């Protein structure tokens, strides 16, 4: 039995995995959706990048989980990638769902075309939080109006420090068994680091989903099947 620890991206909480979790548990595995500090039901908890890494490591170690599949979506790829190194031999597989890949010394905003200036300014103007996105932000991603409304209802402003503080990696992620799920409707191709790791063919593999950036809403069953496939390879 594997234990899936599921972490959604910016502004989202454990609730984002509500339609994925039953599929994983029905297959006989553990599923542990996690809300990071500063979000959803934990919105009043102060958080920086290190806090989010510790949230994930604490979930794994606190529940004494073994055979762990760490799943990070979008922004959460950064703390999940760091946590994957931190949990050592408890890790079975790392899954990055249309996610950012952590780079030692770089922050989430580092890869933005303007170096993160726009996001940083937005955080400063909104009390230290990245504000909610408008409903139009979710257009073109294979989501129904109902699904978009659900995301908008559940989303909370994202703690800004987690986006601007750098990642710290003590080991190359290329050494870990990993799957990168690229969502085609999201537009942007995976970064050079993903391409290099997957083309090497030793530890990483690249798979595609014909949907947008939020597959846990648009195609939860298909996403669950891909996640289950990582414990069969």
Buried (B, 14 or more C-beta within 10 A) or exposed (E): EBBBBBBBBBBBBBBBBBBBBBBBEEBEBBBBBBBBBBBBEBBEBEBBBBBBBBBBBEBBBEEEBBBBBBBBBBBBBBBBBBBBBBBEEBBBBBBBBBBBBBBEEBBBBBEBEEEBEEBBEBBEEBEEBBBBBEEEEBEEBBBEEEBBEBBBEBBBBBBBBBBBBBBBBEEEBEEBBBBBBBBEBBEEEBBEBBBEBBEEEEBBBBEEBEBBBBBBBBBBEBBBEBBBBBBEE
